[in-house]
Amino acid sequence: MTDRAYDLVVRGGTVATAAEVFEADIGILEGRIAALGRNLAAGREEVSAKGMVVTPGGLDPHCHLEEIGQDGSVHEESFASGSAAALAGGTTSFICFLPQWKGHSLADSAPGYEARAAQSRCDYSFHQIITDPRPEVLEREIPALIARGVRSLKVFLTYDPLRLNDRELIEVLAVARRHRAFVTIHAENYDAIGWRIDALLKAGLTDPLQHAWSRPPVVEREATHRAIALAELVDQPVQIFHVSCEEAAAEIAAARARGVKVWGETCPQYLTLSHEDLQGPDFAGAKAVCSPALRAKGENEKVWRRIQDGTLDVVSSDHCGFSFTTAKRAPGSGGYGMGSANLRADGTPAFNAIPNGVPGIETRLPVLFSEGVNKGRIDLPHFVRLSAANAARLFGLEGRKGSLMPGADADLVVWDPDAERRIRNTELHHAIDYTPWEGFAIKGFPSVTIAGGRVAVQQGQVLAEPGRGRFLARDAYALARPGGRVPDGFDAASVG
């Protein structure tokens, strides 16, 4: 027996929740938050948060870790390294992706993936990518997956190996509607992008900057409009992933104004980077190639305004790491969005053969805190909503994640709001050989990360061991319910 009331007490911090900011101690017992108050009884262990800000641990609802390719290759960012990076950056849980490859069942597409995920140092869940919605997938596999607690589906409207046509998208939306799953969408117009790529290559325009030229905002706006329209037809709640521009955000805002259950997510790259980062000597622009593409200078502030007005209410990392030396500048190395390995005169790949994606699971929250809170664009409760609370609500983890209320998982971050540093890849914990934020100045950084009631990171040292994380099964939840409006009163999704 012990006379200590708590396993751990975080003492004397400025506590920020999704709704308010106040001074308090936080008492933790058996991995959960037990109490908030002043002058709490002692804990077996104590963390001083005096002069610090304490927030819920981040929930990153969109990251790619150790994914298995159709050819059996595996992304170099492992669950052990990716979760270490997440924790070091203040993220204590994440949702990544189970793949499906055309012609394969869901299970056959990712052999051993869940065993790989069990090496995570922090809690995790999955979205299931759907690329081949055959009858057996729709009627048997997806319902069985949802019953196991994987309650969100991901669909692509672009990329050759992954994309769905409109009828296939409708079928996925309908099965999600019937089984109360949530659907997330990568919205870009495949044919428009292909047409632009062909023209750019014929014109001899092959630099990384031309990746952005191949997929201008209009192709994102069109696909966002179409995805929302089809979701509205089915009456299925959806989220548009990684919104990069005002044009797409405006489509979300217009749909929400007429009562459609649609939400929008963006990422730090669309808040801080631009076409300028797609240029530079020695093929450096390839490091910032991602889809949707980075936009022209000035678009960042428009995206910030859509955060401020609530249109975009989640900031994820979309962490998708391909090292520069072994993938970004290595033709034929694989990755989302790669076309044929068109080589330039210097042996580097043309823009359409550069693997899409940037690493950001560790830098997501420090960049958001610095650019958002410390520069006055958002307040602390808004930061909490963007970094954790809204994603928890959207994906069925409300009450467990993104909260500091008693009973919630004891995941929290002690921030030094005045810490100033420049991001250096040599100091990050991911497995990737670069960061697109190299040298980026930030103010505000995690001092201590606590996951599951235990100190996981302290002063940059990761203490959590591989395998500490738990799979987060998700039950049915209110937000994924349909809105109750269908054209002409005929509910086509209920027929079948």
N, C-alpha and C positions, 0 to 999 in steps of 0.2 A: 504494500500500500504506500501511497505518497500523499503528502499534504499539498501538493501542487494541483491547482484546479484545472490547468490546461496543459496540453502537450507543448504548445508554442503560443507565445503572445507577441504580436507586432505592436510595439508600444509608441504612443505619442505622435502619430502621423496625421497629416491632413488627408482624410479619407474622401475619395471621390467615387460616387456611385453614378448610375445612369441618370439620376434625378437631382442630386444635391452634393454639397461639399461641407464637411464638418470635421472637427478634431475628435479623435477617438483612438482607443486601443482596440485590437481585434484578438479575440481569444479563439484558439483552434484546438479541437479535441477529436481524435480518431479520424483525422482526414477531412473534417468538415468545420465550417465556421460555427462556433458555438455561441459567441456573444460579441457585441460591440458596445463600448461604453468607456467611461473615464475611470481610471484607477482600478482596472481589473486586477484580480488576484494574480499571483505569480504563475508563470509557466515553467515546465521543465527546461525549456529553452526560450530565450527572448531575443528579439530583433529590435534594435532601436530604429525608429522611423522619425525621430525628431528632426524637423526641418525638411522632411521628405514628403512626397505625395504617394499615397497608397491607392492603387486601383485594382479592380479584378484582373486576373490573368487574361491575356489576350486569347481570343478564339480566332484562328485563321481558317475560314471556311473554304479555301480554294488554294490548294498547293499540290504539286506533283512530286512524289517521292518514290524512288526505287521502282518506277513503273516498268512493266514487262512489255517489250515491243512484240509485234506480230512475228518477227523473226527470232524471238527468244532472247534478244538483247535486253539489258537492264540499265535503266538510268543510273548514272554514277552517284547521285545523291541518295545515300542509303537512309533507312529510317533512323539508324543510330546517329549519323552525322546531321541529318536534317532536323531531328528533334533536339539535338544539342544546340544547333543554331537557333531554333525556335525559342527555346528556353532562355538562351543568352540575350535574345531580343525582347523578352517579356511576353512571349506567346506560350501558353501552358496547355493548349489543346488545338487540334487542327482536324480538318476534313480533307482527305485526299481521294484518289480516284481508282476504282476497279475498272479495268478496260474490258471492252468487248470488241472482237475483230469479226469482220463480215465473214459469214459462213461458219462461225463457231458459236457454241453455247456460251453463256456467261461464265460457267465454271471452267470450261476448257480454255478460255481466253487469258486466264490469270492463274495458272497452276502455282501453288505455293505462295501466293501474294499475301494472304492473311498471316501466314507464318512469318514472312519477312516483316510485316507490320508489327508483330508482337515484340520486335526488338526496339520499338520506340521508347524513348525516355519519358514521354508524356502521353496523355490521353489522346485518342484519335477515333475518328469515324470515317465512313466512306460515302461518296457519291458513286453510283453505278453509271458508267458511260453506256449508252445504247447506240449502236451503229447498224444493227441488223434486226429490226423488230419483226421477225417472222412470227407466225401464229404461236408456235410452241414457246417462244420467248415471252410474248405478250400474255399468253393464257396460263403458263405454268411457272416459268422461271422468275419473272418479275414479281408476281404475288408471293412466291416462296422467299425471295430476297427481302421483300418488305416485311414479311413475318419474322425474319431474323434480325430486324432492326436497322436495315439499310433503307432509309425512307426518303431518299432523294435521288433523282435521275438527272444525268447530264446529256444534252444533245448538242451536236454541232451542225451548223448550217453551211459550213465550209470545211475544207481539207478533204482530199481524195479518199483516204482510208476511212474516214469517220462520218462524213456528212449524211444527213437525211434529206430526202425530198419533202415537199409539203404534205403529201399524203402520209408518209411515214411519221412525220412530226405529229400530225393529228392523231394517229394511232397511239403514239407514246403518250401524248397528252391525255387521251381518253382512258388508257389503262391506269395512268397515275390518278386521274379523277376517281375512277371506280374504287381504287384501293387506298385513297387518301395519302398519296405520296406527293412530294414537291418536285418541280421540274426547273432545272437551271439550263440556260441557253447561251451558247456562243453564237452571236448574231452578226454574220457578215455574208454578203451575197457572193456565192461561189462562182457563178458564171461571169459576173461583172469583173471579179478579180482575175479570173483566167483570161478574159479578153484584154484587160490592161497588161497583164504579164506578157502575153504574146506580143503586144505592140511595143512594149518597152524593150524586150529582147531583140526584136527586129530592128529597133532604132539604135541598138548598141548601148543602151542605158542599163548598166548592170551593177552599179554601186549599191552598198547597203541602204543609202537614202532612197533608192528606187523601190525598196520594199514598201515604204510609206506611200510612194506615188502609186503603187499597184493597188492599194486598198484605201482610197481617200474616205473622208467621213461619210460621203453619200452612200457608200456600200454598207456601212454600218447602220446608218439611219434607215435605209430601205429594209434591211433584214430585221432590225429591231421592230419597225412598224409591222412587218409581216408576221413575225413571231408573236407579237402581242395580239394582233388581229385573230390569229388562229387559236391562241389561248382563250381569247374572249369568246370565240365561237364555241369552244368546248366547255367553257366555264371552269378553267383549271388555273390555279395560282402558279405564277412563275417568277423567276428572278432572271434578269438579263445580266450576264457576267461581264466583267471588265469593261465598263463603259468608258470610252476614251475621249468623248467630244460632246459639245453642246447639242449637236444635231440629234444624236441618239438619246441623250438625256431628255430632250424636249418631247420626244415620242413617249417616253415613260411618264413624264409629267402630265401630258395631255390625256393619256389613258387612265391614270390615277384620278384625274379630275372628273372623269365620267364613271368612276366606280369600279374600274377593273382592278383585280388583285394582282398587281405587278410591282416588283421591287427592282432597284438598280444597285449594282455594286461597281466600285472602281478600285484602282490600285495606285500605290505611290508613284509608279512610273508615269502615270497620266497627270499627276499633280506637280511633278518636278522636272521631268525630262521632256525633250522636244526634238525636232528635226536636227538640231545642232548636234545632238548626241549620236546621230546616225552617220556623222561625218568624222573625219580625222585621219591622220597618217597611219600606215601599217595596218589597214583594214579594221581599225578600232571601232568603226561604226557598227560592225557585226555584233559587238557585245550588247547593243541595245535593240537588236531586232526581236520584236515580239508582235503578237497579233491579238486584238487590233493594234495597228501601228502607232508609234509615237506621232504626235501632231505638231503642226507649225507653232512657232513661238507665239505665246499669247493665249493659246487654248487652255493652258493649265488653270488660269484664273477663272475661266468660264466653268470648268469642272468643279473648282472650289466653290463657286456660287451655287452649283447644284447640290453640293454637300450642305451648304449653309441653309438652303431652302427645304432640305429633306428629301429631294428627289433621289439622291444617291445616299443610302443610309448604311452601307457597309463598305469598309476598306479592307480588302484582302491583299495577299502578296502575289497570287498567281505564280508562286515560286516554281520555276521550271528550268532547272539548271543544266546547261550544256557548257562544259569548259571551252574556253576560247581556243586553246592550242590543239585540243584533241577533237573538237566538234565544230565550233563556230567557223573556223577557217579551214576545216578538213573536209573536202568534198566527199559526199557519199557516206557521211557519218551517222545519218539518221536524225529523226526528230520531227515533231509536228510541223507541217507546212512546207516540208522540203519537196521540191520538184526534182526533175532530173538533174544530175550533177553537171550543170553547165559550168565550164571552167573559163575564167578570165585569163588574160595574157600572163598574169603573174602567178597562175596556178590556184588562186583562191576561187571559191564558188561564186557564181552569180547570185544576186540577192534572193532569187526564188529557191536556191538550194542551201540557204543558211538555216540551221535549226532555229525554230521560233521559241522564244522564252528567255526570261531573265531571272537570275537568282535574287530573292528578296525576303525570305522567311525571317531572317534575323534583323534586317534593316527596316522592315515594315513599320513597326511601332516607333522606334526612335525618329524616323523621318516624319511620321505623322505627328508625333508629340512636338517636335521642333518646329515644323512648318505650320502646324495647326495651332497648338496651344500657345507656344512661346512667341509666335508671330501674331497672335490675336485673331486668327481666323475662326477658331472654335474655342469653346470653354471646356473645362475638365469633364463635366457630365456628357457633353457631346463627344468628346474623345472616347469615353467609356462606351457610349452607344456604338460608335463607329468601329471600335476595336474588338468588341466582345458581345455586348448585350443584345444588339440587334441581330447579329448572326445566331446567337443562342435562341432567340425567339423565332427566327425564320426557319431554323433547322431542327426544332424540337428538343432543344437542350435548355430551355428557359427554366430557371429555378436551380439548375445544377451548375451551369457555366455562366460567366458574365455578370455575376452577382456577388455582393458581399453580405447578403442577408443570412441570418442563422439558418443552418440546414444546407446551404449551398456547399459545393466542393471547395475546399480551402486552397484555391488557386489565386494568388495575388502577386502584385509587383510593387516593390518599393522603388520609387523614382527619385533620383537626384535631379530636380528641375533646373538646376543651374550648371550642371556638368557640361562642359564644352569640349568637343573633340571633332576630329575629322575622320570620316569613315575610311578605313584602310582594310583591304582584303586580307592582309597578313594577320589582322586581329580578329577576323570573323571565324566562325566555327563550321561553316558549310564545306562541302567537298569540292566546290567549284573554284576555278583558278582566277576568278575576277569578280568584281562587283561593278555595275554601271554607275554606282555612287562613289567611286574612288575619289577621295579628296573632298567629298561633300561635307560642308560644315554643319554640325548639328548642335543644338543646345537642349539638354534633357536626356538622361540615359538611365536604364535600369541599374540599380545598385544591388538589389536582392530579388530573386524570383523564387516564389514558393509554389510548389505543385503537389496537390494531394496532402497538404499539411506538412510537407517536409521542405527544407531549404534545398532548392535544385541548382541555383546559381548564386554565387556570392562574389562580388567584385570581379566579374568576368570569368571566374572559374566554374566550370560545369561539374557539379557534384552528383547529379542524377545519373544512375547507371542504365545501360540499355536493358530493356525489358520491364522497366518500372511502369510504363504506361498501360492503360486499360482501354479495351474497345468500348466505345460508347454506343450501345444499342439505343435506338430511338423509337418510342411508341407513337401512336396516332396523336396529333395535336391540332389545336383549333385553327391555327393560321393556314394549314394546308387544306382546309375545307373549302369547297366551291362557294362562290358568292351568291348563287341562287338565281342568276339571270342567264337565260339562254334565248336565242332568236326564236320568235314566234311561240315561245313556251314549249318547244319541242326539244327534249333532252336526248340528243342522239347518243351521247356517251353512255347512257344507261341501257341502251339496247345492245344485246349481245350475249 
